[in-house]
Amino acid sequence: MAQDARRPFDEHDAALLARVLDHVPNGAEVAYAAKRARERAKYPITAHDGLVALLDDGKVARFRDREVTADAIKRYVPKEFFPFDDEDDLIAKLLIAFDRAEIEHSKQTDPRPRR
């Protein structure tokens, strides 16, 4: 049976996709945020408060060894990212936001060698 190229994966591929996601920088964290948004948000998300609502108690969310706070959302998700029109938009913009946070953190913890 030929597989539909538009939907090349099905429920039998979940473990494979999870393993691949582990190799995408911040992919699992963003997927978790998208899952939270499915449960707690309505699109469009028009401001930081809409993302903060995805956090546990509106203050912090923990996923694996990561912690996301309301302050971090306000710092790394620029106001120009709003609105988040749909799930695809959320995923794309959060991947950028997580990368911004990692870049800033690496600059703080791994200073460049002095010459």
C-alpha atoms as one frame of an Amber mdcrd trajectory, in Angstrom:
protein
   0.000   0.000   0.000   1.404   3.408  -0.978   1.792   5.866   1.853   0.322
   9.349   1.546   3.278  11.730   1.142   1.392  14.458   3.005   1.086  12.235
   6.104   4.118   9.959   6.003   3.872   9.092   9.720   1.181   7.536  11.863
   0.715   6.530  15.499   3.148   3.637  15.025   5.934   6.167  14.425   5.510
   8.060  17.723   8.633   6.573  19.345  10.730   7.333  16.263   9.475  10.909
  16.106  10.159  11.373  19.831  13.756  10.219  19.318  14.220  12.588  16.382
  12.729  15.430  18.426  15.354  14.856  21.101  17.988  15.819  18.516  16.316
  19.093  17.523  17.612  21.911  19.742  14.751  22.937  22.028  12.369  20.805
  19.982  10.974  18.818  22.903  10.488  21.963  24.990   8.633  23.708  22.182
   6.524  20.612  21.545   5.595  20.590  25.237   4.629  24.265  25.039   2.485
  23.540  21.971   0.808  20.693  23.850   0.103  23.088  26.733  -1.333  25.604
  24.277  -3.694  22.943  22.905  -4.953  22.402  26.436  -5.026  25.982  27.730
  -5.010  28.597  24.966  -7.085  29.906  22.129  -5.615  31.462  19.032  -4.673
  34.071  18.283  -2.422  34.587  21.313  -2.075  38.348  21.270   0.215  39.182
  24.194   2.683  37.798  26.716  -0.159  37.052  29.142  -1.453  34.425  26.721
   1.869  32.583  26.930   2.179  33.085  30.680  -1.178  31.296  31.000   0.582
  28.143  29.753   2.774  28.076  32.875   1.924  26.152  36.023   0.244  28.654
  38.367   1.070  31.417  35.881   4.627  31.707  37.201   6.787  28.783  36.115
   6.704  25.623  34.022   9.171  22.763  34.328  10.013  20.309  31.590  12.826
  17.844  32.071  15.714  19.917  33.406  14.372  23.224  32.021  12.422  25.910
  33.784  10.483  28.661  32.042   9.266  31.672  33.986   6.928  34.526  33.165
   9.933  36.859  33.263  11.789  34.693  30.729   8.795  34.775  28.384   8.725
  38.571  28.564  12.486  38.730  28.010  12.917  36.296  25.117   9.614  36.559
  23.242   9.671  40.018  21.680   6.410  41.918  21.373   6.933  41.874  17.595
   6.212  38.123  17.635   2.582  38.765  18.512   0.054  37.675  17.562   0.631
  33.940  17.453  -1.967  33.105  14.817  -2.002  29.330  15.162  -0.029  26.324
  16.375   2.478  26.459  13.500   3.164  30.120  14.246   3.621  29.318  17.952
   6.083  26.520  17.209   8.183  28.589  14.799   8.389  31.621  17.068   9.055
  29.645  20.248  11.949  27.821  18.561  13.464  31.252  17.920  12.734  32.446
  21.475  14.364  29.377  23.044  17.393  29.858  20.793  17.640  33.513  21.875
  17.609  32.442  25.522  20.319  29.834  24.960  22.534  32.279  23.085  22.249
  34.858  25.838  22.846  32.267  28.526  25.920  30.907  26.748  27.383  34.413
  26.524  26.946  34.801  30.278  28.382  31.420  31.238  31.053  30.876  28.577
  32.922  34.156  28.134  35.172  34.438  25.137  38.858  33.963  25.890  40.820
  37.157  26.246  43.684  37.788  23.866
